Every structure is written in structure tokens, then in C-alpha cells.
Amino acid sequence: QVQLVESGGGLVQAGGSLRLSCAASGSIFSINAMGWYRQAPGKQRELVARITSGGSTNYADSVKGRFTISRDNAKNTVYLQMNSLKPEDTAVYYCNAGVYTIATMFSNYWGQGTQVTVSS
């Protein structure tokens, strides 16, 4: 079993910053890509940022230049630094990881979500 545990969400004023963390644990052999998605009320879940095991990144156009994704492979942890936050960034943020388990099975895992609320 693999678990993803997110932390770092909260309430912040527009223009402020937050840093999200997501730590993977369990029967992990290796982790492929890791990413952050978000879902606002009444909207579909969307990709925010993604990082491969080699460090290549891609971002949603709406967050380019404001958000930075990074990972610590030794800690099986992915981070999302969010700067210049806007009210439209308000959503539940979910961590995602493609994991090869010790049994060499590959599966996609999700965290439980962390709320980010940006007030105007």
C-alpha cells in the first residue's frame, strides 16, 4: 500500500504565498511523475503542475510564473510553492503520484486533498 499525505494548505490574502507538501510512504520501489491538481466548487479537477522523476516540469497556463513545483526524491516528497495567489486559486489541491511498488506493480495514487482559500 502507498499513502500520499498533503500539508500546507490554509487561508491567505490575495498576493500572499503558501507552500504545499506531499509525502509518499509505503511499499515504494520508485516514483515516476508527481503532480498537483486542484478542484474548485462546481468545476472539474485540473492539472496545476507536474514534475517527472528527472525534474522536467510543466504548468497550467494560469499559474505559470507564480507557482513552482519541486521534489525531493530521497524523501519521496513533492512541493508546490505558490506565490502571488489570487482568489481564483481557491480550491482543494490534490497530490498525485505514479508509483512502482515493491511488488513492481504500477498504480496512480492520490492524496486526500488540502484546502487553499485566497481572500480578496
Backbone as CSV, one residue per row, in Angstrom:
resi,resn,N_x,N_y,N_z,CA_x,CA_y,CA_z,C_x,C_y,C_z
1,GLN,0.833,-1.193,0.000,0.000,0.000,0.000,0.872,1.248,0.000
2,VAL,0.366,2.278,-0.650,1.059,3.557,-0.729,0.113,4.647,-0.242
3,GLN,0.636,5.555,0.545,-0.154,6.682,1.035,0.523,7.993,0.630
4,LEU,-0.290,8.958,0.246,0.171,10.315,-0.026,-0.485,11.237,0.995
5,VAL,0.338,11.974,1.734,-0.176,12.855,2.772,0.232,14.287,2.458
6,GLU,-0.772,15.140,2.266,-0.537,16.543,1.923,-0.578,17.408,3.175
7,SER,0.109,18.536,3.102,0.057,19.529,4.169,0.374,20.892,3.587
8,GLY,0.030,21.930,4.343,0.412,23.278,3.948,-0.699,24.163,3.440
9,GLY,-1.892,23.627,3.303,-2.990,24.468,2.849,-3.426,25.437,3.930
10,GLY,-4.341,26.331,3.560,-4.852,27.284,4.538,-5.498,28.473,3.892
11,LEU,-5.685,29.514,4.705,-6.311,30.753,4.258,-5.237,31.824,4.127
12,VAL,-5.239,32.520,3.004,-4.244,33.559,2.761,-4.904,34.688,1.988
13,GLN,-4.396,35.898,2.176,-4.913,37.026,1.412,-4.335,37.035,0.005
14,ALA,-5.057,37.655,-0.901,-4.572,37.790,-2.274,-3.197,38.451,-2.278
15,GLY,-2.308,37.890,-3.104,-0.937,38.373,-3.157,0.004,37.633,-2.241
16,GLY,-0.557,36.814,-1.359,0.252,36.061,-0.416,0.811,34.781,-1.005
17,SER,1.457,34.004,-0.139,2.125,32.773,-0.571,1.776,31.617,0.357
18,LEU,1.797,30.440,-0.208,1.670,29.195,0.552,2.587,28.157,-0.071
19,ARG,3.009,27.209,0.741,3.808,26.093,0.236,3.127,24.786,0.638
20,LEU,2.773,24.004,-0.372,2.175,22.698,-0.140,3.255,21.617,-0.195
21,SER,3.073,20.598,0.637,3.971,19.445,0.635,3.145,18.181,0.515
22,CYS,3.729,17.176,-0.097,3.061,15.876,-0.218,4.118,14.795,-0.078
23,ALA,3.991,13.984,0.960,4.949,12.922,1.218,4.325,11.565,0.919
24,ALA,5.039,10.782,0.140,4.589,9.430,-0.189,5.285,8.436,0.731
25,SER,4.527,7.437,1.175,5.099,6.408,2.038,4.443,5.070,1.741
26,GLY,5.089,4.007,2.201,4.543,2.673,1.982,5.518,1.806,1.201
27,SER,4.986,0.842,0.492,5.801,-0.131,-0.232,6.245,0.416,-1.586
28,ILE,7.089,1.441,-1.527,7.504,2.145,-2.731,8.829,1.600,-3.245
29,PHE,8.844,1.255,-4.533,10.094,0.920,-5.189,10.672,2.153,-5.875
30,SER,9.837,2.837,-6.639,10.243,4.085,-7.256,8.996,4.890,-7.615
31,ILE,9.194,6.187,-7.773,8.090,7.067,-8.126,8.375,7.702,-9.470
32,ASN,7.412,7.648,-10.356,7.544,8.246,-11.678,7.200,9.727,-11.560
33,ALA,6.256,10.209,-12.286,5.874,11.617,-12.194,5.053,11.883,-10.952
34,MET,5.183,13.092,-10.437,4.355,13.560,-9.325,3.722,14.881,-9.759
35,GLY,2.557,15.160,-9.210,1.899,16.380,-9.635,0.898,16.893,-8.627
36,TRP,0.444,18.106,-8.911,-0.600,18.741,-8.112,-1.769,19.063,-9.029
37,TYR,-2.954,18.735,-8.564,-4.197,19.056,-9.245,-5.054,19.867,-8.274
38,ARG,-6.036,20.538,-8.819,-6.957,21.270,-7.950,-8.378,21.169,-8.482
39,GLN,-9.310,21.316,-7.552,-10.716,21.278,-7.921,-11.457,22.337,-7.123
40,ALA,-12.010,23.282,-7.841,-12.822,24.334,-7.234,-14.283,23.895,-7.230
41,PRO,-15.094,24.457,-6.363,-16.510,24.063,-6.305,-17.194,24.221,-7.655
42,GLY,-17.875,23.170,-8.086,-18.608,23.222,-9.332,-17.759,23.072,-10.578
43,LYS,-16.463,22.833,-10.402,-15.569,22.698,-11.550,-14.900,21.333,-11.555
44,GLN,-14.363,20.981,-12.721,-13.645,19.714,-12.826,-12.237,19.841,-12.241
45,ARG,-11.694,18.720,-11.831,-10.318,18.701,-11.349,-9.388,19.011,-12.523
46,GLU,-8.397,19.874,-12.256,-7.488,20.271,-13.318,-6.040,20.147,-12.857
47,LEU,-5.153,19.909,-13.835,-3.739,19.849,-13.544,-3.212,21.245,-13.227
48,VAL,-2.445,21.347,-12.152,-1.783,22.602,-11.807,-0.326,22.562,-12.243
49,ALA,0.378,21.509,-11.827,1.794,21.378,-12.154,2.194,19.918,-12.026
50,ARG,3.221,19.552,-12.789,3.661,18.172,-12.826,5.168,18.147,-12.954
51,ILE,5.811,17.172,-12.312,7.264,17.041,-12.387,7.622,15.575,-12.551
52,THR,8.512,15.294,-13.495,8.933,13.924,-13.736,10.031,13.525,-12.743
53,SER,10.393,12.273,-12.770,11.458,11.799,-11.885,12.789,12.464,-12.229
54,GLY,12.920,12.894,-13.472,14.142,13.564,-13.898,14.145,15.054,-13.667
55,GLY,13.018,15.587,-13.202,12.951,17.011,-12.886,12.314,17.888,-13.935
56,SER,11.839,17.325,-15.037,11.146,18.132,-16.032,9.773,18.531,-15.498
57,THR,9.400,19.777,-15.768,8.157,20.304,-15.215,7.237,20.846,-16.297
58,ASN,5.956,20.860,-15.993,5.010,21.592,-16.820,3.929,22.161,-15.912
59,TYR,3.362,23.274,-16.345,2.421,24.033,-15.532,1.181,24.408,-16.333
60,ALA,0.090,24.568,-15.625,-1.094,25.163,-16.240,-0.778,26.615,-16.569
61,ASP,-1.324,27.100,-17.660,-1.053,28.476,-18.062,-1.431,29.473,-16.971
62,SER,-2.470,29.162,-16.220,-2.978,30.090,-15.212,-2.032,30.284,-14.031
63,VAL,-1.057,29.394,-13.876,-0.156,29.501,-12.711,1.297,29.733,-13.118
64,LYS,1.577,29.730,-14.397,2.962,29.933,-14.849,3.507,31.267,-14.339
65,GLY,4.725,31.213,-13.826,5.349,32.419,-13.297,4.996,32.709,-11.850
66,ARG,4.010,32.009,-11.313,3.597,32.237,-9.918,3.840,31.002,-9.042
67,PHE,3.657,29.817,-9.609,3.811,28.574,-8.854,5.077,27.857,-9.303
68,THR,5.711,27.148,-8.361,6.888,26.349,-8.671,6.748,24.981,-8.027
69,ILE,6.877,23.943,-8.844,6.839,22.582,-8.335,8.266,22.057,-8.212
70,SER,8.517,21.300,-7.164,9.832,20.684,-6.958,9.637,19.365,-6.224
71,ARG,10.685,18.560,-6.192,10.575,17.281,-5.491,11.906,16.906,-4.867
72,ASP,11.809,16.148,-3.786,12.972,15.586,-3.121,12.838,14.081,-3.243
73,ASN,13.568,13.487,-4.168,13.418,12.057,-4.431,13.840,11.211,-3.222
74,ALA,14.805,11.689,-2.465,15.252,10.933,-1.297,14.157,10.839,-0.236
75,LYS,13.282,11.840,-0.202,12.203,11.877,0.779,10.853,11.503,0.184
76,ASN,10.846,11.160,-1.108,9.576,10.837,-1.793,8.538,11.937,-1.570
77,THR,8.984,13.162,-1.701,8.134,14.309,-1.390,8.123,15.288,-2.555
78,VAL,6.947,15.832,-2.823,6.790,16.860,-3.843,6.248,18.117,-3.171
79,TYR,6.687,19.262,-3.666,6.300,20.552,-3.105,5.653,21.417,-4.180
80,LEU,4.818,22.346,-3.721,4.265,23.351,-4.622,4.362,24.697,-3.916
81,GLN,5.269,25.536,-4.387,5.396,26.889,-3.869,4.456,27.784,-4.659
82,MET,3.527,28.421,-3.962,2.518,29.242,-4.614,2.688,30.686,-4.164
83,ASN,3.042,31.539,-5.113,3.229,32.964,-4.836,2.186,33.786,-5.593
84,SER,2.046,35.029,-5.182,1.093,35.943,-5.831,-0.278,35.292,-5.994
85,LEU,-0.756,34.710,-4.942,-2.022,33.987,-5.002,-3.185,34.908,-5.308
86,LYS,-4.144,34.365,-6.051,-5.332,35.084,-6.460,-6.570,34.366,-5.919
87,PRO,-7.671,35.069,-5.769,-8.900,34.404,-5.312,-9.294,33.208,-6.182
88,GLU,-9.006,33.299,-7.480,-9.361,32.200,-8.372,-8.477,30.964,-8.177
89,ASP,-7.460,31.050,-7.336,-6.670,29.876,-6.981,-7.330,29.053,-5.865
90,THR,-8.402,29.580,-5.311,-9.110,28.878,-4.243,-9.645,27.544,-4.753
91,ALA,-9.276,26.468,-4.057,-9.675,25.125,-4.472,-9.142,24.117,-3.450
92,VAL,-9.569,22.882,-3.613,-8.922,21.780,-2.910,-7.793,21.286,-3.811
93,TYR,-6.603,21.217,-3.249,-5.427,20.803,-4.006,-5.095,19.351,-3.662
94,TYR,-4.914,18.554,-4.718,-4.644,17.134,-4.558,-3.263,16.787,-5.112
95,CYS,-2.559,15.966,-4.371,-1.276,15.429,-4.813,-1.521,14.136,-5.587
96,ASN,-0.713,13.911,-6.592,-0.818,12.704,-7.406,0.570,12.145,-7.676
97,ALA,0.682,10.815,-7.689,1.980,10.206,-7.972,1.786,8.879,-8.678
98,GLY,2.639,8.636,-9.644,2.689,7.340,-10.310,3.772,6.509,-9.643
99,VAL,3.375,5.417,-9.006,4.290,4.681,-8.123,4.452,3.241,-8.568
100,TYR,5.710,2.803,-8.622,6.023,1.394,-8.747,6.224,0.860,-7.330
101,THR,5.415,-0.128,-6.960,5.563,-0.687,-5.618,6.662,-1.745,-5.600
102,ILE,6.966,-2.199,-4.403,7.994,-3.228,-4.239,7.607,-4.492,-4.980
103,ALA,6.322,-4.717,-5.165,5.834,-5.854,-5.939,5.886,-5.565,-7.436
104,THR,6.515,-4.437,-7.811,6.684,-3.980,-9.199,5.377,-3.779,-9.924
105,MET,4.378,-3.414,-9.157,3.113,-3.046,-9.771,3.029,-1.531,-9.846
106,PHE,2.509,-1.017,-10.959,2.408,0.429,-11.137,0.967,0.856,-10.933
107,SER,0.798,1.898,-10.126,-0.534,2.463,-9.909,-0.426,3.963,-9.716
108,ASN,-1.545,4.623,-9.947,-1.670,6.062,-9.750,-2.316,6.298,-8.394
109,TYR,-1.696,7.112,-7.567,-2.207,7.364,-6.223,-2.547,8.835,-6.042
110,TRP,-3.540,9.073,-5.184,-3.995,10.426,-4.870,-3.931,10.670,-3.366
111,GLY,-3.619,11.907,-3.004,-3.731,12.313,-1.622,-5.171,12.656,-1.278
112,GLN,-5.387,13.007,-0.018,-6.748,13.273,0.456,-7.208,14.693,0.129
113,GLY,-6.285,15.535,-0.259,-6.640,16.917,-0.610,-6.400,17.873,0.543
114,THR,-6.005,19.096,0.203,-5.822,20.143,1.189,-6.457,21.423,0.648
115,GLN,-7.201,22.108,1.498,-7.932,23.290,1.072,-7.020,24.504,1.032
116,VAL,-7.088,25.223,-0.061,-6.424,26.520,-0.198,-7.504,27.555,-0.472
117,THR,-7.561,28.558,0.380,-8.543,29.629,0.223,-7.820,30.967,0.169
118,VAL,-8.072,31.714,-0.903,-7.440,33.014,-1.094,-8.526,34.081,-1.014
119,SER,-8.403,34.964,-0.044,-9.404,36.010,0.139,-8.985,37.272,-0.621
120,SER,-9.979,37.990,-1.077,-9.698,39.213,-1.861,-9.593,40.444,-0.971
